[in-house]
Amino acid sequence: MTDEQNHNTQYDVIIVGGGPAGLCAAMYSGRGMLNTLLIERGLPGGELLNTELIEDYPGFESILGRELAEKMASHAVKFGASIVTDTVDSIEKTDAGDFEIKTQLGKTYRAATVIITAGGSPNKLGVPGEQEYAGRGVSYCAVCDGAFFKNEMLAVIGGGDAAVEEAMYLTRYASKVYLIHRRDQLRASKILQERLFANPKIEVIWNKVVEEIEGGPKGVTSVRLKDTLTDEENHVDVGGVFIFIGFTPNSGIIKGHFDHDPSGYIVTDSHMMTSIPGLFAAGDLRVQLTRQITTAVGDATTAAIAVEKYLTDHKAGAKETVGSA
């Protein structure tokens, strides 16, 4: 299908975002014989493309992130989904009841339903070495990467619930975990703090900010810290740095009010439908306990099947309305 045909087509469902959730939703929607379009700003795969090795996806004891992305994309296309490369600027429900999706390339797409799987982004420190050593010692997911750091000394950056929980999780692999926080007290809940302070493998480093992540050919070797009170600097030797200073969901492209939590994560019902009828959400930008590939594809499976039922129910309702006219 050409880009112009894509542009002029009224779709049953448009999926915004091509990470694991989006690709799984596209596969199920295509398999359900729905006219399906997936819009992804880059190569299909999302955060999979930033993950070197995956060892926690059922059926694959070990698989490269890019390889899993390619398999998922091929599977979706095999079942009839179309994939275009573009960046979605807005999703808006029209007065006619369908959805209008506008993109950075100036395209406007229309669909009866939308599944938003645009994910989000871990907040970055923005210091030298962070980008250079991403995937080589710098991580934003302890569950994903912790097992690669057995018997290493690790640094966790942050002071909220996520940072404390991930620091405790990493102690099952690391010889020692430094929790580095820029203030003299944590934002995490009291019960989590109690557990943290009771863990002999964790040392909290107070009133410090990371100035640089240092390393060599094999990856991260240390962090350079600055004291927020005295400006004094020191180095801490670590084999990995885990950054948990927040995560920004890409929910801002939805125009109009929708239910969300204080951080902007989308609230859905058990069918993955948002408070806007016909708009479904799956994956990392949805309110949920954990954000893993497995939870993303689980959400997406539910969302795609719910879309099919939603469309069937609405077509039946429209026929009844016509029949009674």
Helices and strands as residue ranges (DSSP letters): H 3-8, E 10-16, H 20-31, E 36-40, G 46-50, E 53-54, E 63-64, H 65-78, E 82-85, E 88-93, E 99-103, E 108-116, E 120-122, E 138-139, H 142-145, G 146-149, E 153-157, H 161-170, E 176-180, H 190-198, E 202-205, E 208-216, E 219-227, E 233-237, E 240-243, E 247-249, E 279-281, H 293-323
